[in-house]
Amino acid sequence: MEYFRPNIRSLDGYTPGEQPQQGKFIKLNTNENAYAPPDSVLQAIRGVDGVRLSRYPDPDATAFRAAAATVLGVESDCILCGNGSDDLLTILVRAFAGEGDTVRYSYPGYILYPTLCDIQGCLGEPVRYEKNWSMNDSFSANANHLRLAVLANPNSPSGTVLGADQILKFADTLPCPLVVDEAYVDFADEHCLALVRERPNLIVTRSMSKSHALAGLRFGYLVANPTLVERLSRVKDSYNCDTLSIVGATAAILDQRWSTENREKIKSTRSRMHQALSEMGFAIPHSQANFLWCTRSDKRTRDIYEKLKLERILVRYMEYPEWGDGLRITVGTDPQVDALLEILPSML
Ligand SMILES: Cc1ncc(COP(=O)(O)O)c(C=O)c1O
């Protein structure tokens, strides 16, 4: 153990949601898309010539960047690709924060942010949401050694959103880059992509795992000022995206018809689920993501999680120190959600 750096010795590590490899579960615990990706993606992957697998992949994921640039209306040199958006978050912390530096993040938020700080040996500074999931100006207050600020929008676990005007204000006030993690943004009403053009310190990260149903493929991208992108590309692994993921993600981002239909379906199931769970006594903030954050005044959420698991329904029990606990439940297919809603009353 003494071989390790002190911060690695004391590292708790990131705890991913359960991924059972055997048995049949209704899986509502890690915010994957409830549906399989479209045939266009599978066909594109099947069409990859074997010779291409014997060669290294394109280090710049040029095909994806060109396709995404057209779909998103940005220049391709504003885009950097990663092995999931987690890879991009790692690159960002590595690039901006060293030992003795501070990375600020919103809390409760994505639990990977503190782990990345621990690995890097920099200080993580959580800034708490208000109880109604709004964020006050302390998030953008200046501080010595502050090198990076990160927030997820929509946030996890709450699914709530801060408005673009507030994000812009944060970017203007912060003395460092601001990362807006938009992993769930396709299920929301607005996004911050247009702001990247206006603010050189704003970086938006996106995931193909959620709205494009490609969590198993591992692909994400960020959009930022080209000067930042060029520097960040020096920090990434040279071949951080493999050939199959580049091909699959390119086909996925081009299949806008599938994405639009899928998003609308999930949003409609989300409304139905929100209403039914509220009627069962769960308190749920307004979610603009593909999951709901469900708490109860009787505090019995861990018990409910365990009972659901025995019935082979997996949801995510989350406990945030000095904040509270709850269940984060992914919006599944209609039959999956029906099964959950049918069994829950017997557990309350
Ligand atoms: C807020 C947030 N950001 C990023 C990610 C990572 O997504 P990816 O699968 O693209 O690495 C997740 C995954 O659950 C997430 O919840």
PDBQT file of the ligand as one rigid body, heavy atoms in Angstrom, charges set to zero:
ROOT
HETATM    1  C1  LIG A 401     -24.245  13.843 -14.537  1.00  0.00    +0.000 C 
HETATM    2  C2  LIG A 401     -23.516  12.795 -15.292  1.00  0.00    +0.000 A 
HETATM    3  N1  LIG A 401     -22.490  13.146 -16.071  1.00  0.00    +0.000 NA
HETATM    4  C3  LIG A 401     -21.790  12.240 -16.774  1.00  0.00    +0.000 A 
HETATM    5  C4  LIG A 401     -22.107  10.898 -16.723  1.00  0.00    +0.000 A 
HETATM    6  C5  LIG A 401     -21.241   9.920 -17.456  1.00  0.00    +0.000 C 
HETATM    7  O1  LIG A 401     -21.747   9.552 -18.663  1.00  0.00    +0.000 OA
HETATM    8  P1  LIG A 401     -20.901   8.697 -19.690  1.00  0.00    +0.000 P 
HETATM    9  O2  LIG A 401     -21.604   7.396 -19.783  1.00  0.00    +0.000 OA
HETATM   10  O3  LIG A 401     -20.957   9.492 -20.965  1.00  0.00    +0.000 OA
HETATM   11  O4  LIG A 401     -19.505   8.560 -19.196  1.00  0.00    +0.000 OA
HETATM   12  C6  LIG A 401     -23.171  10.466 -15.932  1.00  0.00    +0.000 A 
HETATM   13  C7  LIG A 401     -23.506   9.038 -15.859  1.00  0.00    +0.000 C 
HETATM   14  O5  LIG A 401     -24.377   8.567 -15.205  1.00  0.00    +0.000 OA
HETATM   15  C8  LIG A 401     -23.890  11.446 -15.191  1.00  0.00    +0.000 A 
HETATM   16  O6  LIG A 401     -24.904  11.077 -14.394  1.00  0.00    +0.000 OA
ENDROOT
TORSDOF 0
